[in-house]
Amino acid sequence: MALPTRRHSSARRDLRRTNKKLTASNLSTCPQCHEKKLPHRICPNCGYYAGQEEMKVEI
């Protein structure tokens, strides 16, 4: 099995790890109740999607 002959520097290691981070999900605003929701999904607060009530929400 092949082994690296030289050690990678810490700068090279850190450059490789720059893209390994969590990203915040992009939320949109519901046009009915103005709460934050995931895009292209039924609003969990009011139950509307695309201006129509898709499900009843118990409050």
C-alpha positions as CSV (number, residue, x, y, z in Angstrom):
1,M,0.0,0.0,0.0
2,A,1.4,3.4,-1.0
3,L,2.1,5.9,1.7
4,P,2.7,9.7,1.3
5,T,6.4,10.4,1.5
6,R,5.9,13.9,3.0
7,R,3.5,15.3,5.5
8,H,0.8,17.8,4.3
9,S,1.2,21.2,6.0
10,S,-1.5,22.5,8.3
11,A,-2.4,25.2,5.7
12,R,-3.0,22.6,3.1
13,R,-5.2,20.6,5.5
14,D,-7.1,23.8,6.4
15,L,-7.7,24.7,2.8
16,R,-9.2,21.2,2.3
17,R,-11.5,21.7,5.3
18,T,-12.9,25.1,4.4
19,N,-15.9,23.7,2.6
20,K,-16.9,21.3,5.4
21,K,-19.2,23.6,7.2
22,L,-22.9,23.7,8.0
23,T,-25.0,26.2,6.0
24,A,-28.2,27.8,7.2
25,S,-31.3,26.7,5.3
26,N,-32.8,29.5,3.2
27,L,-36.3,30.3,4.6
28,S,-39.0,32.2,2.9
29,T,-41.9,34.1,4.4
30,C,-45.5,32.8,4.2
31,P,-47.7,35.3,2.3
32,Q,-50.7,34.4,4.6
33,C,-49.4,34.5,8.1
34,H,-45.9,36.0,7.5
35,E,-44.1,33.3,9.4
36,K,-40.8,31.7,8.2
37,K,-41.2,28.4,6.3
38,L,-39.2,26.2,4.0
39,P,-39.8,27.1,0.3
40,H,-42.1,24.9,-1.8
41,R,-43.8,23.4,1.3
42,I,-47.0,23.8,3.1
43,C,-46.7,26.4,5.9
44,P,-46.7,24.5,9.2
45,N,-48.3,27.5,11.0
46,C,-51.4,28.2,8.9
47,G,-51.5,25.3,6.4
48,Y,-51.6,27.3,3.2
49,Y,-49.6,26.7,0.0
50,A,-49.7,28.8,-3.1
51,G,-52.7,30.8,-1.8
52,Q,-54.9,27.8,-1.1
53,E,-55.6,26.1,2.2
54,E,-54.1,22.6,1.9
55,M,-54.5,21.3,5.4
56,K,-56.3,22.2,8.6
57,V,-54.0,23.3,11.4
58,E,-55.1,22.8,15.0
59,I,-54.1,25.8,17.2
